């Protein structure tokens, strides 16, 4: 399922995938918050854990028993994120700094108690995934913020991918039973990419959101000349946390020796 948002995000909160209606099976609330310079936004979810990821801008951030923190991110592509994870019943306060700020918000039910945690850019695990395989056609940057290895109490997994111009990501095609949300931005913003969710193809543009459900493969490719950033958020299932990815069997061979992949002969 694809959700388009063609215009700039407005001041305040824009819901992209609510936990109701046709998107209820994603088990997550997902949206974008824009806060102008000097404005203050307050979020308090009684029953939900919350995750706030800074997309860009400057802000002062505080939460219940968390103190005040000044955070800044010039852009999504060149800088790793700040990301706040808090348990249910926590009040989060965001005040826009110089030029304001933009955040991605995810919430889901979680009765487990755990300590709030502000993940810094230095704590983000960043890697060039795919290097040395598939003749570098699927090399991309993967930033994992938290998963079961460093946040086992959470019902969420969150990270970012930067698709290199002209290359693939989320490849080889794979699937998993846990619901996942992809949200895209492009550099320059008129860029585009392509994906196939299951057997359904989509053209992806700036500010689009893709919802991925149980068993759907989801490979991506970035148009030459453009960089494609996307946020990925996964919701653990009860008794079935996100872990291994199931690569579609007919495509598993591409991760083997690169020499097996056809190359054109130069005359």
PAFI-734523 format. One record per residue (C-alpha): z, y, x. Coordinates in steps of 0.2 Angstrom, whole numbers. Layout:
+-------+-------+-------+
!     Z !     Y !     X !
+-------+-------+-------+
!     Z !     Y !     X !
...
+-------+-------+-------+
END
This chain:
+-------+-------+-------+
!     Z !     Y !     X !
+-------+-------+-------+
!     0 !     0 !     0 !
!    -5 !    17 !     7 !
!     3 !    34 !     3 !
!    -6 !    50 !     7 !
!     2 !    67 !    10 !
!   -12 !    79 !    15 !
!    -3 !    95 !    15 !
!    11 !   101 !    27 !
!    28 !    95 !    22 !
!    37 !   108 !    12 !
!    55 !   115 !    15 !
!    68 !   103 !    10 !
!    67 !    84 !     7 !
!    50 !    75 !     3 !
!    52 !    57 !    -3 !
!    38 !    46 !     2 !
!    45 !    29 !    -2 !
!    60 !    29 !   -14 !
!    70 !    13 !   -18 !
!    63 !    13 !   -36 !
!    47 !    10 !   -46 !
!    33 !     2 !   -36 !
!    41 !     4 !   -19 !
!    58 !    -3 !   -24 !
!    54 !   -20 !   -15 !
!    54 !   -10 !     1 !
!    73 !   -10 !    -1 !
!    73 !     7 !     8 !
!    73 !    26 !     4 !
!    61 !    35 !    16 !
!    56 !    53 !    17 !
!    54 !    69 !    27 !
!    66 !    83 !    29 !
!    61 !   101 !    34 !
!    75 !   113 !    38 !
!    71 !   131 !    42 !
!    79 !   141 !    56 !
!    97 !   145 !    51 !
!    97 !   134 !    35 !
!   110 !   120 !    32 !
!   106 !   103 !    24 !
!   120 !    91 !    19 !
!   118 !    73 !    15 !
!   131 !    61 !     9 !
!   127 !    44 !     4 !
!   142 !    34 !    -4 !
!   135 !    17 !    -3 !
!   120 !    18 !    10 !
!   119 !    18 !    28 !
!   108 !    33 !    34 !
!    96 !    35 !    49 !
!    90 !    52 !    54 !
!    76 !    53 !    67 !
!    71 !    70 !    74 !
!    52 !    72 !    73 !
!    51 !    90 !    81 !
!    60 !   106 !    83 !
!    78 !   112 !    86 !
!    94 !   108 !    76 !
!   113 !   107 !    76 !
!   119 !    91 !    70 !
!   136 !    85 !    64 !
!   143 !    71 !    54 !
!   160 !    65 !    48 !
!   172 !    64 !    63 !
!   156 !    66 !    75 !
!   158 !    84 !    81 !
!   143 !    96 !    84 !
!   127 !    91 !    94 !
!   113 !   102 !    99 !
!    96 !    92 !    98 !
!    78 !    97 !   103 !
!    61 !    88 !   103 !
!    46 !    98 !   107 !
!    34 !    85 !   100 !
!    32 !    67 !    95 !
!    20 !    61 !   108 !
!    27 !    66 !   125 !
!    46 !    66 !   121 !
!    57 !    51 !   115 !
!    68 !    54 !   100 !
!    85 !    58 !    95 !
!    91 !    47 !    81 !
!   107 !    47 !    71 !
!   114 !    31 !    63 !
!   129 !    32 !    51 !
!   138 !    20 !    39 !
!   140 !    22 !    21 !
!   152 !    36 !    15 !
!   147 !    48 !    30 !
!   142 !    66 !    27 !
!   128 !    72 !    39 !
!   125 !    91 !    42 !
!   109 !    97 !    49 !
!   107 !   116 !    53 !
!    90 !   122 !    58 !
!    89 !   130 !    76 !
!    76 !   141 !    83 !
!    59 !   138 !    74 !
!    67 !   125 !    62 !
!    66 !   106 !    63 !
!    58 !    91 !    55 !
!    67 !    74 !    52 !
!    63 !    57 !    46 !
!    76 !    49 !    34 !
!    79 !    31 !    30 !
!    93 !    24 !    19 !
!    98 !     7 !    13 !
!   113 !    -2 !     6 !
!   125 !    -8 !    18 !
!   143 !   -13 !    14 !
!   148 !   -17 !    33 !
!   159 !    -4 !    42 !
!   152 !     2 !    59 !
!   154 !    17 !    70 !
!   142 !    31 !    69 !
!   130 !    33 !    84 !
!   119 !    46 !    90 !
!   105 !    38 !   101 !
!    99 !    50 !   114 !
!    81 !    51 !   121 !
!    87 !    42 !   137 !
!    94 !    28 !   127 !
!    77 !    24 !   119 !
!    69 !     9 !   126 !
!    51 !    14 !   130 !
!    38 !     2 !   137 !
!    19 !     1 !   140 !
!    17 !   -15 !   130 !
!     1 !   -25 !   132 !
!    -1 !   -20 !   150 !
!   -11 !   -33 !   160 !
!   -17 !   -43 !   144 !
!   -33 !   -42 !   133 !
!   -42 !   -32 !   146 !
!   -30 !   -17 !   142 !
!   -38 !   -15 !   125 !
!   -21 !   -16 !   117 !
!   -10 !    -6 !   129 !
!     2 !     6 !   120 !
!    19 !    14 !   121 !
!    33 !     6 !   111 !
!    49 !    15 !   109 !
!    63 !     4 !   102 !
!    78 !    14 !    96 !
!    89 !     1 !    89 !
!    88 !   -17 !    83 !
!   100 !   -32 !    83 !
!   102 !   -31 !   101 !
!   111 !   -14 !   101 !
!   115 !   -11 !    82 !
!   119 !   -28 !    74 !
!   129 !   -20 !    60 !
!   114 !   -11 !    54 !
!   102 !   -17 !    40 !
!    88 !    -7 !    49 !
!    77 !    -8 !    64 !
!    68 !     8 !    70 !
!    56 !    13 !    83 !
!    40 !    22 !    87 !
!    23 !    17 !    94 !
!    10 !    28 !   102 !
!    -7 !    21 !   100 !
!   -18 !    26 !   115 !
!   -35 !    33 !   111 !
!   -48 !    20 !   107 !
!   -35 !     5 !   109 !
!   -26 !    -7 !    97 !
!    -8 !    -9 !    93 !
!     2 !   -21 !    82 !
!    -9 !   -33 !    90 !
!   -13 !   -48 !    90 !
!   -12 !   -48 !    71 !
!     6 !   -54 !    66 !
!    17 !   -54 !    51 !
!    36 !   -56 !    46 !
!    45 !   -58 !    30 !
!    55 !   -42 !    31 !
!    48 !   -26 !    23 !
!    42 !   -13 !    35 !
!    36 !     5 !    34 !
!    24 !    14 !    45 !
!    22 !    33 !    45 !
!     8 !    41 !    55 !
!     4 !    57 !    65 !
!   -11 !    61 !    75 !
!   -15 !    72 !    90 !
!   -25 !    82 !    87 !
!   -20 !    82 !    69 !
!   -38 !    79 !    62 !
!   -38 !    62 !    70 !
!   -39 !    45 !    62 !
!   -36 !    26 !    64 !
!   -39 !    10 !    55 !
!   -28 !    -4 !    49 !
!   -29 !   -20 !    39 !
!   -14 !   -24 !    28 !
!   -17 !   -42 !    24 !
!   -35 !   -42 !    20 !
!   -36 !   -24 !    14 !
!   -43 !   -11 !    26 !
!   -37 !     7 !    26 !
!   -42 !    23 !    35 !
!   -26 !    31 !    42 !
!   -24 !    50 !    43 !
!   -11 !    62 !    48 !
!     5 !    60 !    38 !
!     0 !    44 !    29 !
!    13 !    31 !    26 !
!     9 !    12 !    25 !
!    20 !    -1 !    16 !
!    20 !   -18 !    23 !
!    26 !   -33 !    13 !
!    31 !   -51 !    16 !
!    17 !   -61 !    26 !
!     5 !   -47 !    28 !
!    -4 !   -45 !    45 !
!    -4 !   -27 !    50 !
!   -15 !   -23 !    66 !
!   -20 !    -5 !    70 !
!   -33 !     4 !    80 !
!   -34 !    22 !    86 !
!   -51 !    32 !    85 !
!   -57 !    37 !   103 !
!   -51 !    54 !   107 !
!   -36 !    54 !    97 !
!   -18 !    48 !   100 !
!    -9 !    40 !    85 !
!    10 !    40 !    83 !
!    19 !    30 !    70 !
!    36 !    27 !    66 !
!    41 !     9 !    61 !
!    56 !     5 !    50 !
!    61 !   -13 !    46 !
!    74 !   -18 !    33 !
!    83 !   -34 !    37 !
!    84 !   -47 !    23 !
!   101 !   -55 !    18 !
!   103 !   -70 !    30 !
!    86 !   -67 !    38 !
!    87 !   -53 !    51 !
!    71 !   -47 !    59 !
!    67 !   -56 !    75 !
!    52 !   -66 !    80 !
!    34 !   -60 !    74 !
!    22 !   -73 !    68 !
!     6 !   -71 !    76 !
!    -9 !   -77 !    66 !
!   -14 !   -94 !    73 !
!   -32 !   -91 !    75 !
!   -29 !   -75 !    86 !
!   -16 !   -82 !    97 !
!   -28 !   -86 !   111 !
!   -31 !   -67 !   115 !
!   -15 !   -66 !   124 !
!   -20 !   -80 !   136 !
!   -31 !   -77 !   152 !
!   -41 !   -61 !   151 !
!   -56 !   -70 !   159 !
!   -58 !   -79 !   142 !
!   -63 !   -63 !   133 !
!   -81 !   -59 !   134 !
!   -87 !   -44 !   144 !
!  -105 !   -36 !   144 !
!  -115 !   -39 !   160 !
!  -121 !   -24 !   169 !
!  -140 !   -25 !   173 !
+-------+-------+-------+
END
